[in-house]
Amino acid sequence: MTTSNDSKPQVSSKKSVPADNTLAPAPTAVRGSTAHWYIISLLLLIALGGAGFAVYSNLQLRQQTNQDIQQLSSKMATLTQDHSNALAKIAVSAQQAKNSQVKLQNRFKALRNNLQTTLQQHRYQANDWLLLKARYYLELAQINAHWSNDLQTTTALLQQADELLVQIPNQQLFAVRQAIAKEIAQVQSIPKIDTAGILSQLDAAQTILIKLPIKKSTAADSGDKTTSANSTPSWRQRLQDNMGLLQKLVIIRHHDSEVRPLLGPEREGQIRENIRLTLQEAQWAVLQNNEALFQLLLAQAIKNINLQFAPNDTGTQTLLKQLQTLQQIHLVQQLPVLDQSLPLLNKVINANETKPVAPPATGEASS
């Protein structure tokens, strides 16, 4: 009996121990689930806030877009109105231009009709303008021949006048054309001044001048020379030797020209530069057609070359011949006298102007 009673309480005590062990961890599980719920709730709140902000931003963007669309629409309407106004103005301007063109065309037609009527009334004077134009060319040729040295232009003007007179079938103009032909031959026979050639020759003279030798001092060396006489006797040889010794003591020299001292390089350069400047001044005189100054400068250059440079040198002689040839050139251009053709043409024009006006023919009036 005692054994059974003792065993029951042990069983009950064993059962109570596991019950206590299973209920102990319950508070930790509850805490973990609560934390998860907090996190999930926070994430949901964040997501809802982001969605709300996105919706709000989208609404703001739509409002801004609508405002921009309205502004663009208003601008487009303004531009459309301006375009319409511009088209209207262009249409008005085009109409005005068209009206002006019509008026001008009508006026041109009226002027053309008046011109045709005038030409029909004065058809017998149809060549008068050719005569006046030919007279104008002859007047220009006369002025150019008197005031200019351009003979080529004078010839061209005379030829142009003759070409105009060819178109007029009038026997009275034959004498005028003969006078024009004589004047053309007169102009072409006048010798032309080769300005470029003269300048080139003066430039070449300056080049030759640099190489010319300066004239040296004239020192007679004849007193220093002794005559050799191999065939003379001994006493004569001694006499000549003694005379030679005396000649070395007393030397008598005869100079046909002035004794010139030796010149230094600087002085030689100054001499060459002086003559070169004279030749350059002669070139300037050629350009100015100043014949008197041209001749004076050439004469001065020739004189200085003869005084300063060796006269027997080939270069000096060549340069002197070249400058003397240039002295024969005349810079004054001979001017032609055109006094025949223009008076004859004026007589023809005056005779045509004094003719009575002939009435138009019947056939021409009907046409």
VOPAGU-2260 file (C-alpha; in pm, 1 decimal, decimal comma):
REM VOPAGU-2260
SITE   aa  ch    i         X         Y         Z
SITE  MET   A    0       0,0       0,0       0,0
SITE  THR   A    1     258,3     232,4      90,3
SITE  THR   A    2     441,6     163,7    -232,4
SITE  SER   A    3     153,7     253,2    -458,4
SITE  ASN   A    4      84,0     574,6    -279,0
SITE  ASP   A    5     441,6     673,1    -303,3
SITE  SER   A    6     454,4     611,6    -675,1
SITE  LYS   A    7     154,8     833,0    -769,1
SITE  PRO   A    8     291,0    1150,0    -633,3
SITE  GLN   A    9     607,4    1096,5    -836,8
SITE  VAL   A   10     406,9    1063,2   -1154,2
SITE  SER   A   11     219,4    1380,5   -1087,1
SITE  SER   A   12     537,0    1562,5   -1007,9
SITE  LYS   A   13     689,2    1451,9   -1336,3
SITE  LYS   A   14     387,6    1578,1   -1527,1
SITE  SER   A   15     395,8    1917,2   -1367,6
SITE  VAL   A   16     757,7    1982,1   -1470,1
SITE  PRO   A   17     705,4    1961,7   -1843,3
SITE  ALA   A   18     401,9    2190,5   -1818,9
SITE  ASP   A   19     615,1    2458,5   -1664,8
SITE  ASN   A   20     883,3    2416,1   -1929,9
SITE  THR   A   21     641,7    2463,2   -2229,0
SITE  LEU   A   22     479,6    2783,7   -2103,5
SITE  ALA   A   23     805,8    2970,7   -2038,5
SITE  PRO   A   24     899,4    3087,8   -2399,3
SITE  ALA   A   25     548,6    3233,2   -2486,8
SITE  PRO   A   26     629,8    3606,9   -2416,8
SITE  THR   A   27     930,9    3613,1   -2664,6
SITE  ALA   A   28     717,9    3496,1   -2962,1
SITE  VAL   A   29     458,8    3762,0   -2897,4
SITE  ARG   A   30     722,7    4033,0   -2896,4
SITE  GLY   A   31     869,6    3916,9   -3228,3
SITE  SER   A   32     534,5    3917,4   -3408,0
SITE  THR   A   33     455,4    4266,9   -3278,4
SITE  ALA   A   34     784,7    4405,4   -3417,6
SITE  HIS   A   35     708,9    4254,8   -3758,3
SITE  TRP   A   36     374,3    4420,6   -3761,2
SITE  TYR   A   37     530,8    4755,8   -3677,2
SITE  ILE   A   38     777,0    4727,8   -3965,0
SITE  ILE   A   39     507,3    4626,3   -4210,5
SITE  SER   A   40     288,8    4915,3   -4098,1
SITE  LEU   A   41     577,2    5161,8   -4137,4
SITE  LEU   A   42     650,5    5036,2   -4487,5
SITE  LEU   A   43     284,5    5066,1   -4578,6
SITE  LEU   A   44     276,5    5421,1   -4449,1
SITE  ILE   A   45     590,8    5507,9   -4651,1
SITE  ALA   A   46     444,2    5351,1   -4963,3
SITE  LEU   A   47     118,6    5538,3   -4914,9
SITE  GLY   A   48     310,9    5864,8   -4863,2
SITE  GLY   A   49     517,7    5806,6   -5180,0
SITE  ALA   A   50     206,6    5726,5   -5376,7
SITE  GLY   A   51      37,5    6038,3   -5248,1
SITE  PHE   A   52     339,8    6252,8   -5333,5
SITE  ALA   A   53     352,7    6100,8   -5681,6
SITE  VAL   A   54     -14,8    6172,0   -5732,8
SITE  TYR   A   55      34,7    6529,2   -5609,8
SITE  SER   A   56     335,4    6579,5   -5837,8
SITE  ASN   A   57     142,5    6437,6   -6129,5
SITE  LEU   A   58    -141,8    6680,0   -6062,5
SITE  GLN   A   59     101,7    6973,0   -6045,0
SITE  LEU   A   60     268,3    6861,2   -6370,0
SITE  ARG   A   61     -67,8    6833,8   -6542,7
SITE  GLN   A   62    -162,8    7180,6   -6425,7
SITE  GLN   A   63     169,6    7324,8   -6549,8
SITE  THR   A   64     128,3    7139,6   -6880,9
SITE  ASN   A   65    -221,9    7274,2   -6919,6
SITE  GLN   A   66     -97,5    7625,1   -6852,2
SITE  ASP   A   67     181,0    7584,3   -7108,7
SITE  ILE   A   68     -65,3    7449,1   -7361,0
SITE  GLN   A   69    -290,6    7746,5   -7302,3
SITE  GLN   A   70      -1,3    7988,8   -7344,5
SITE  LEU   A   71     109,6    7816,5   -7665,4
SITE  SER   A   72    -245,1    7821,1   -7790,8
SITE  SER   A   73    -269,8    8193,4   -7724,7
SITE  LYS   A   74      64,8    8253,9   -7896,0
SITE  MET   A   75     -41,7    8042,7   -8192,1
SITE  ALA   A   76    -359,9    8240,1   -8215,5
SITE  THR   A   77    -161,5    8564,8   -8207,4
SITE  LEU   A   78      79,3    8440,6   -8472,9
SITE  THR   A   79    -208,9    8320,6   -8686,2
SITE  GLN   A   80    -368,2    8661,4   -8660,3
SITE  ASP   A   81     -42,3    8834,8   -8746,2
SITE  HIS   A   82       6,7    8600,3   -9039,3
SITE  SER   A   83    -340,5    8676,6   -9162,6
SITE  ASN   A   84    -277,2    9049,4   -9129,7
SITE  ALA   A   85      53,6    9013,6   -9314,7
SITE  LEU   A   86    -111,4    8819,2   -9593,9
SITE  ALA   A   87    -376,8    9085,0   -9619,2
SITE  LYS   A   88    -112,9    9359,2   -9641,7
SITE  ILE   A   89      79,8    9159,0   -9903,3
SITE  ALA   A   90    -235,4    9112,7  -10103,2
SITE  VAL   A   91    -302,6    9486,8  -10085,8
SITE  SER   A   92      56,2    9566,4  -10187,3
SITE  ALA   A   93      41,0    9315,0  -10471,6
SITE  GLN   A   94    -279,9    9472,1  -10594,0
SITE  GLN   A   95    -125,5    9817,3  -10575,1
SITE  ALA   A   96     183,5    9695,3  -10760,0
SITE  LYS   A   97     -34,3    9537,9  -11023,6
SITE  ASN   A   98    -227,8    9859,9  -11063,5
SITE  SER   A   99      96,3   10056,3  -11087,1
SITE  GLN   A  100     228,5    9811,5  -11346,3
SITE  VAL   A  101     -86,8    9851,1  -11551,0
SITE  LYS   A  102     -54,7   10229,3  -11531,3
SITE  LEU   A  103     310,0   10214,1  -11634,5
SITE  GLN   A  104     229,3    9982,7  -11923,0
SITE  ASN   A  105     -42,9   10216,2  -12040,1
SITE  ARG   A  106     190,0   10511,9  -12010,4
SITE  PHE   A  107     463,1   10323,7  -12195,6
SITE  LYS   A  108     220,8   10234,6  -12471,3
SITE  ALA   A  109     117,3   10598,1  -12496,6
SITE  LEU   A  110     481,0   10710,5  -12515,8
SITE  ARG   A  111     558,5   10447,0  -12777,3
SITE  ASN   A  112     261,3   10553,0  -12983,1
SITE  ASN   A  113     369,9   10916,5  -12959,5
SITE  LEU   A  114     723,5   10821,3  -13061,0
SITE  GLN   A  115     603,1   10620,7  -13355,8
SITE  THR   A  116     379,1   10906,3  -13460,9
SITE  THR   A  117     667,7   11152,2  -13435,2
SITE  LEU   A  118     900,1   10924,1  -13633,8
SITE  GLN   A  119     635,6   10879,7  -13900,1
SITE  GLN   A  120     585,8   11255,3  -13927,8
SITE  HIS   A  121     963,0   11323,2  -13953,2
SITE  ARG   A  122    1083,2   11013,4  -14129,2
SITE  TYR   A  123    1294,0   11213,6  -14370,3
SITE  GLN   A  124    1505,4   11322,3  -14067,7
SITE  ALA   A  125    1565,6   10967,0  -13945,1
SITE  ASN   A  126    1944,8   10995,9  -13984,7
SITE  ASP   A  127    1982,5   11326,3  -13803,7
SITE  TRP   A  128    2074,7   11162,6  -13475,2
SITE  LEU   A  129    2357,1   10975,1  -13650,1
SITE  LEU   A  130    2490,8   11304,6  -13781,0
SITE  LEU   A  131    2471,3   11460,9  -13434,6
SITE  LYS   A  132    2644,7   11162,7  -13279,5
SITE  ALA   A  133    2920,6   11173,4  -13542,5
SITE  ARG   A  134    2966,1   11545,2  -13473,0
SITE  TYR   A  135    2995,5   11465,0  -13102,1
SITE  TYR   A  136    3274,5   11214,6  -13172,0
SITE  LEU   A  137    3458,2   11463,4  -13392,9
SITE  GLU   A  138    3435,4   11728,2  -13121,9
SITE  LEU   A  139    3578,6   11482,6  -12867,6
SITE  ALA   A  140    3861,5   11393,2  -13107,1
SITE  GLN   A  141    3942,7   11761,5  -13157,0
SITE  ILE   A  142    3948,0   11828,7  -12781,1
SITE  ASN   A  143    4157,3   11518,6  -12708,9
SITE  ALA   A  144    4408,4   11607,3  -12982,2
SITE  HIS   A  145    4454,0   11956,5  -12841,4
SITE  TRP   A  146    4471,1   11882,8  -12468,7
SITE  SER   A  147    4607,9   11529,0  -12450,7
SITE  ASN   A  148    4902,3   11329,5  -12586,0
SITE  ASP   A  149    4691,9   11015,5  -12628,0
SITE  LEU   A  150    4704,8   10977,2  -13005,6
SITE  GLN   A  151    4546,8   10632,0  -12992,1
SITE  THR   A  152    4226,6   10768,1  -12837,6
SITE  THR   A  153    4211,3   11046,7  -13097,7
SITE  THR   A  154    4239,5   10790,8  -13378,0
SITE  ALA   A  155    3965,7   10574,2  -13222,7
SITE  LEU   A  156    3726,8   10870,8  -13198,6
SITE  LEU   A  157    3782,2   10964,8  -13563,5
SITE  GLN   A  158    3726,2   10604,4  -13674,4
SITE  GLN   A  159    3404,0   10582,7  -13472,3
SITE  ALA   A  160    3271,0   10899,3  -13638,7
SITE  ASP   A  161    3353,5   10755,8  -13981,9
SITE  GLU   A  162    3169,6   10430,2  -13898,2
SITE  LEU   A  163    2856,7   10631,1  -13813,7
SITE  LEU   A  164    2871,6   10828,8  -14136,7
SITE  VAL   A  165    2895,1   10504,9  -14339,1
SITE  GLN   A  166    2537,7   10424,1  -14233,4
SITE  ILE   A  167    2398,4   10746,2  -14387,7
SITE  PRO   A  168    2340,1   10735,2  -14765,4
SITE  ASN   A  169    2422,5   11096,7  -14841,6
SITE  GLN   A  170    2662,5   11215,0  -15111,7
SITE  GLN   A  171    2740,4   11532,5  -14916,5
SITE  LEU   A  172    2915,0   11322,3  -14650,3
SITE  PHE   A  173    3179,4   11197,1  -14895,7
SITE  ALA   A  174    3389,0   11509,9  -14846,4
SITE  VAL   A  175    3351,3   11475,8  -14468,9
SITE  ARG   A  176    3474,9   11118,2  -14477,7
SITE  GLN   A  177    3770,5   11218,6  -14696,3
SITE  ALA   A  178    3866,4   11483,4  -14439,1
SITE  ILE   A  179    3835,4   11225,5  -14156,6
SITE  ALA   A  180    4063,5   10983,8  -14347,3
SITE  LYS   A  181    4326,4   11257,5  -14391,1
SITE  GLU   A  182    4311,3   11344,7  -14021,6
SITE  ILE   A  183    4348,6   10977,4  -13922,9
SITE  ALA   A  184    4656,4   10948,3  -14145,6
SITE  GLN   A  185    4796,2   11268,6  -13994,1
SITE  VAL   A  186    4754,4   11138,4  -13638,9
SITE  GLN   A  187    4905,0   10799,8  -13719,7
SITE  SER   A  188    5208,9   10959,2  -13888,6
SITE  ILE   A  189    5310,0   11148,9  -13573,9
SITE  PRO   A  190    5601,8   10968,2  -13401,6
SITE  LYS   A  191    5517,2   10838,0  -13058,5
SITE  ILE   A  192    5737,7   10896,1  -12755,6
SITE  ASP   A  193    5865,9   10568,0  -12612,3
SITE  THR   A  194    5856,8   10670,9  -12247,4
SITE  ALA   A  195    5915,3   10317,7  -12118,8
SITE  GLY   A  196    6215,3   10272,6  -12349,9
SITE  ILE   A  197    6376,6   10600,5  -12240,5
SITE  LEU   A  198    6332,4   10512,8  -11873,2
SITE  SER   A  199    6482,3   10168,8  -11935,2
SITE  GLN   A  200    6787,7   10318,3  -12107,1
SITE  LEU   A  201    6844,5   10560,3  -11818,8
SITE  ASP   A  202    6813,9   10273,5  -11574,2
SITE  ALA   A  203    7068,2   10071,1  -11773,2
SITE  ALA   A  204    7302,1   10375,3  -11770,7
SITE  GLN   A  205    7290,1   10376,1  -11390,6
SITE  THR   A  206    7391,8   10010,1  -11390,3
SITE  ILE   A  207    7687,4   10077,4  -11622,6
SITE  LEU   A  208    7791,9   10374,1  -11407,7
SITE  ILE   A  209    7869,4   10149,0  -11110,5
SITE  LYS   A  210    8138,7    9956,7  -11305,2
SITE  LEU   A  211    8320,6   10254,4  -11460,8
SITE  PRO   A  212    8681,8   10314,4  -11345,2
SITE  ILE   A  213    8761,7   10650,5  -11186,5
SITE  LYS   A  214    9015,9   10867,7  -11373,3
SITE  LYS   A  215    9353,6   10838,3  -11199,8
SITE  SER   A  216    9609,1   11117,3  -11139,4
SITE  THR   A  217    9818,1   11204,5  -11439,6
SITE  ALA   A  218   10177,2   11143,3  -11342,1
SITE  ALA   A  219   10431,2   11138,6  -11618,1
SITE  ASP   A  220   10671,9   10858,1  -11582,3
SITE  SER   A  221   10874,5   10940,7  -11887,8
SITE  GLY   A  222   11147,7   11103,4  -11676,1
SITE  ASP   A  223   11216,1   10777,3  -11496,4
SITE  LYS   A  224   11284,8   10588,1  -11814,5
SITE  THR   A  225   11630,2   10560,6  -11962,3
SITE  THR   A  226   11698,5   10494,0  -12319,1
SITE  SER   A  227   11895,1   10188,2  -12403,8
SITE  ALA   A  228   12164,6   10227,5  -12666,8
SITE  ASN   A  229   12357,8    9910,5  -12702,1
SITE  SER   A  230   12504,9   10020,3  -13028,0
SITE  THR   A  231   12641,4   10352,8  -12900,8
SITE  PRO   A  232   13006,9   10395,2  -12801,1
SITE  SER   A  233   13118,2   10368,7  -12441,7
SITE  TRP   A  234   13176,3   10739,6  -12394,5
SITE  ARG   A  235   12830,9   10811,8  -12520,0
SITE  GLN   A  236   12691,0   10547,9  -12288,2
SITE  ARG   A  237   12866,5   10709,2  -11992,6
SITE  LEU   A  238   12734,2   11050,2  -12098,0
SITE  GLN   A  239   12383,1   10916,5  -12116,3
SITE  ASP   A  240   12421,9   10751,9  -11775,5
SITE  ASN   A  241   12538,3   11080,0  -11627,6
SITE  MET   A  242   12247,7   11261,1  -11788,2
SITE  GLY   A  243   12019,0   10998,2  -11646,9
SITE  LEU   A  244   12153,0   11065,8  -11298,1
SITE  LEU   A  245   12094,0   11435,9  -11350,3
SITE  GLN   A  246   11741,7   11367,6  -11473,6
SITE  LYS   A  247   11668,3   11180,4  -11152,0
SITE  LEU   A  248   11769,3   11485,3  -10954,7
SITE  VAL   A  249   11570,2   11735,6  -11162,4
SITE  ILE   A  250   11249,7   11607,7  -11322,9
SITE  ILE   A  251   11053,1   11826,6  -11561,8
SITE  ARG   A  252   10702,3   11707,7  -11643,9
SITE  HIS   A  253   10454,0   11853,4  -11892,6
SITE  HIS   A  254   10083,0   11794,3  -11821,9
SITE  ASP   A  255    9816,4   11865,6  -12083,1
SITE  SER   A  256    9540,4   11824,2  -11823,4
SITE  GLU   A  257    9500,4   11922,5  -11463,1
SITE  VAL   A  258    9681,7   11703,2  -11212,0
SITE  ARG   A  259    9419,6   11518,8  -11006,8
SITE  PRO   A  260    9497,5   11368,2  -10668,5
SITE  LEU   A  261    9409,6   11009,3  -10594,2
SITE  LEU   A  262    9053,3   10969,5  -10463,9
SITE  GLY   A  263    8947,6   10758,4  -10170,5
SITE  PRO   A  264    8663,4   10504,1  -10180,7
SITE  GLU   A  265    8422,3   10742,0  -10009,2
SITE  ARG   A  266    8491,1   11018,8  -10260,9
SITE  GLU   A  267    8447,2   10775,8  -10551,7
SITE  GLY   A  268    8112,8   10666,8  -10405,8
SITE  GLN   A  269    8002,2   11029,0  -10380,3
SITE  ILE   A  270    8094,7   11092,3  -10744,1
SITE  ARG   A  271    7900,4   10788,2  -10865,4
SITE  GLU   A  272    7601,5   10875,0  -10646,3
SITE  ASN   A  273    7594,9   11233,1  -10774,9
SITE  ILE   A  274    7582,9   11121,7  -11138,2
SITE  ARG   A  275    7326,2   10852,1  -11057,4
SITE  LEU   A  276    7098,0   11110,9  -10895,2
SITE  THR   A  277    7132,9   11325,5  -11207,0
SITE  LEU   A  278    7016,1   11033,0  -11422,7
SITE  GLN   A  279    6722,7   10971,4  -11187,7
SITE  GLU   A  280    6621,9   11336,3  -11217,6
SITE  ALA   A  281    6632,5   11290,0  -11595,5
SITE  GLN   A  282    6386,9   10999,7  -11554,3
SITE  TRP   A  283    6154,5   11227,3  -11357,7
SITE  ALA   A  284    6179,8   11486,8  -11637,6
SITE  VAL   A  285    6075,5   11218,7  -11887,1
SITE  LEU   A  286    5764,7   11138,2  -11683,1
SITE  GLN   A  287    5679,8   11510,1  -11667,4
SITE  ASN   A  288    5745,7   11562,5  -12042,6
SITE  ASN   A  289    5989,2   11841,1  -11949,2
SITE  GLU   A  290    6228,3   11839,0  -12243,6
SITE  ALA   A  291    6434,9   12141,2  -12131,4
SITE  LEU   A  292    6513,9   11987,3  -11793,1
SITE  PHE   A  293    6578,5   11648,6  -11957,5
SITE  GLN   A  294    6838,5   11794,8  -12195,1
SITE  LEU   A  295    7002,2   11994,8  -11914,5
SITE  LEU   A  296    7039,4   11691,2  -11688,3
SITE  LEU   A  297    7179,3   11473,9  -11967,3
SITE  ALA   A  298    7437,9   11740,4  -12053,7
SITE  GLN   A  299    7538,4   11766,8  -11687,6
SITE  ALA   A  300    7572,9   11387,9  -11658,3
SITE  ILE   A  301    7790,0   11370,0  -11973,8
SITE  LYS   A  302    8012,7   11649,2  -11844,1
SITE  ASN   A  303    8063,8   11482,1  -11505,4
SITE  ILE   A  304    8137,8   11145,5  -11665,0
SITE  ASN   A  305    8405,1   11302,2  -11887,5
SITE  LEU   A  306    8563,0   11472,4  -11585,2
SITE  GLN   A  307    8552,2   11186,9  -11335,0
SITE  PHE   A  308    8592,5   10861,8  -11530,2
SITE  ALA   A  309    8859,0   10719,6  -11757,1
SITE  PRO   A  310    8781,2   10839,7  -12110,9
SITE  ASN   A  311    8954,7   10548,5  -12286,0
SITE  ASP   A  312    8756,7   10281,5  -12102,3
SITE  THR   A  313    8508,4   10085,3  -12315,8
SITE  GLY   A  314    8231,7   10119,0  -12057,2
SITE  THR   A  315    8278,3   10496,2  -12038,6
SITE  GLN   A  316    8259,9   10533,2  -12416,1
SITE  THR   A  317    7949,2   10311,1  -12432,3
SITE  LEU   A  318    7775,1   10512,0  -12161,4
SITE  LEU   A  319    7859,8   10844,0  -12328,4
SITE  LYS   A  320    7727,4   10722,1  -12664,7
SITE  GLN   A  321    7405,8   10605,9  -12497,9
SITE  LEU   A  322    7349,5   10940,7  -12327,2
SITE  GLN   A  323    7429,4   11131,2  -12645,5
SITE  THR   A  324    7170,5   10919,6  -12828,1
SITE  LEU   A  325    6912,9   11006,1  -12562,5
SITE  GLN   A  326    6989,6   11374,9  -12619,2
SITE  GLN   A  327    6849,2   11342,1  -12970,8
SITE  ILE   A  328    6505,1   11240,6  -12836,9
SITE  HIS   A  329    6231,6   11505,0  -12810,9
SITE  LEU   A  330    5988,6   11467,7  -12524,7
SITE  VAL   A  331    5739,5   11724,9  -12650,4
SITE  GLN   A  332    5465,3   11535,2  -12831,6
SITE  GLN   A  333    5364,9   11686,4  -13162,5
SITE  LEU   A  334    4992,1   11762,7  -13154,1
SITE  PRO   A  335    4774,0   11703,2  -13462,4
SITE  VAL   A  336    4552,8   11978,9  -13599,5
SITE  LEU   A  337    4199,6   11853,6  -13673,3
SITE  ASP   A  338    4026,0   12143,9  -13847,2
SITE  GLN   A  339    3872,9   11994,6  -14163,0
SITE  SER   A  340    3614,9   11726,9  -14089,8
SITE  LEU   A  341    3414,7   11902,4  -13817,2
SITE  PRO   A  342    3341,8   12225,0  -14012,3
SITE  LEU   A  343    3232,3   12021,2  -14316,2
SITE  LEU   A  344    2998,6   11808,7  -14104,9
SITE  ASN   A  345    2851,5   12119,3  -13941,0
SITE  LYS   A  346    2769,5   12254,0  -14287,1
SITE  VAL   A  347    2581,7   11933,3  -14373,0
SITE  ILE   A  348    2385,3   11942,9  -14045,2
SITE  ASN   A  349    2295,6   12310,8  -14089,5
SITE  ALA   A  350    2181,1   12244,4  -14444,7
SITE  ASN   A  351    1950,5   11964,5  -14325,3
SITE  GLU   A  352    1803,9   12183,7  -14052,5
SITE  THR   A  353    1713,6   12461,4  -14296,2
SITE  LYS   A  354    1522,6   12224,9  -14527,5
SITE  PRO   A  355    1141,2   12265,8  -14518,0
SITE  VAL   A  356     946,6   11991,9  -14343,8
SITE  ALA   A  357     809,9   11756,3  -14604,9
SITE  PRO   A  358     455,7   11623,8  -14547,3
SITE  PRO   A  359     425,7   11248,0  -14505,2
SITE  ALA   A  360     328,2   11038,6  -14803,4
SITE  THR   A  361     -31,4   10921,7  -14851,5
SITE  GLY   A  362      57,1   10556,6  -14810,4
SITE  GLU   A  363     249,8   10626,9  -14492,7
SITE  ALA   A  364     -35,5   10834,1  -14347,4
SITE  SER   A  365    -289,3   10557,8  -14412,0
SITE  SER   A  366     -65,2   10301,3  -14254,1
